[in-house]
Amino acid sequence: MKYSTDTLFFTDELSGLQECRATRSDNSMTVLVCKHGTLTVDLNHRKMEVKKGDLYVRIPSFRMDIGKVSYSHDFEFTLLAIHESVFEELMFEHMRIEPRWWQKLQFLRENPVFPLSDWSSKVVGLYEGMLEMQLSVPQTDMRRQVLRSMARTGTLDMFYYMDRMLVDAPDMEELRNTVNQSDYTFHRFIHLLQLNPHQREVQWFAAQLYITPKYLSEISKQRSGKSASEWIADVTVSELKQRLRGTTHSIHEVAAEMEFPNTSFFCQYTKKHTGMTPHQLRKSMRD
C-alpha cells in the first residue's frame, strides 16, 4: 500500500519507507508506527530502536542527522509523511495558545521514539483506516481539504498524548535556577517571540535580553540549529501564509495587519523569504 498527494504520503511498504527517506525527509513531518519486528536507526549519533507498539516522529523544525537504518526480517509498519506547510500551520497556531510548544518540539527532538498507550494505539488505528479510505478514492479539492484537516487533527492528537508525558513547564524564575544561562536566554527569546510576533529585528530582541545580537544568534544556533533571524523569519512567514491563505484581505490590508511599514516592503520581504510575491504565494496555496 502506498498513497501520495501534495501534502501527504502514506505507506506500509519498505520501498515506500526508502522513497520517503530519499525524497521527503527534509521537508516533512514523519510519523512511523511499528506493528511488528524492529527498526534500528542512528539518529543524532545515537542508536535508537523502534519496536512493536512504538511511535517514531521526525519533525522538520529541527535538523536531525539520520545515519544507518536497518530493520528485522519481520518488520511491519505504517508511515505517514505530512508536508511541512501543514506542520507550519499547526506550529503557528500552537505557539500562540500553548506555552509549552517549545518543550514539545524539544521533547520530540530528544525523544523521537516513544511507546503508545493502548488508548493511543486504538486512535492511531482509526486514523490509519480513515486515511487509507480517503486516499484510495479520486482526489478533488474537497478531498484534499479533508486530508489536510485529518493530518492536522492527528498531529494535535499526538501533542495531546505528549501532554500526558511532559511535566508542567517551569516559569521563567524556576527555569533560571534549573538550566544554564544560555538555555535560559534562549527560552526567554522564544517567549518574547511568542509575545511580540510582529517584531522582526534581532537587535530588538537582543536589547530586551540585555545581550548583543551576535550572542543571541550564537546561542540560538547552538540550542536549535537556527539563528535568531531564522526563527523570526519562520514565525513571520508562517503568519503571512496563514493570512494570505485563510482570509480574503487585500495584500495592503495584510501588510498593515502585520505592521509592515508599507505594502512595498511587505512584498519585498515575502519575495525574499518565500521566492514568491504575495499574490503568487496566495495563488500557489489555493491551487
BELBEL-V505155 format. One record per pair of residues at least 4 apart in sequence whose C-alpha atoms are under 6 Angstrom apart, sorted by the first residue. I is the first residue (numbers start at 1). J is the second residue. Records with the same first field share a line. If there is no record, write none. Layout:
I = J, J
//
This chain:
1 = 11, 12
2 = 10, 11
3 = 9, 10
4 = 8, 9
7 = 82, 83
8 = 81, 82
9 = 80, 81
10 = 79, 80
11 = 16, 78, 79
12 = 77, 78
19 = 23
20 = 24
21 = 25
24 = 28
27 = 60, 84
28 = 60, 81, 82, 83, 84
29 = 58, 59, 60, 81, 82
30 = 57, 58, 80, 81
31 = 56, 57, 79, 80
32 = 55, 56, 78, 79
33 = 55, 77, 78
34 = 51, 52, 53, 54, 77
35 = 52, 76, 77
36 = 52, 75, 76
37 = 72, 74, 75
38 = 50, 51, 71, 72, 75
39 = 49, 50, 70, 71
40 = 48, 49, 69, 70, 71
41 = 47, 48, 68, 69
42 = 46, 47, 66, 67, 68
43 = 65, 66
44 = 64, 65
50 = 54
53 = 115, 116
54 = 114, 115, 116
55 = 113, 114
56 = 112, 113
57 = 112
84 = 88
88 = 92
90 = 94
91 = 95
94 = 98
95 = 101
103 = 107
107 = 111
108 = 112
116 = 120, 121
127 = 131
131 = 135
139 = 143
150 = 154
170 = 174, 175
176 = 184
192 = 196
193 = 197
202 = 213
203 = 213
206 = 211, 212, 213
217 = 227, 228
219 = 223
220 = 224, 227, 228
221 = 225, 226, 227
226 = 230
230 = 234
233 = 237
241 = 245
242 = 246
243 = 247
244 = 282
245 = 282
249 = 253
252 = 263
255 = 260, 263, 266
256 = 260
260 = 266
267 = 277
270 = 274, 277
271 = 275, 276, 277
276 = 280, 281
//
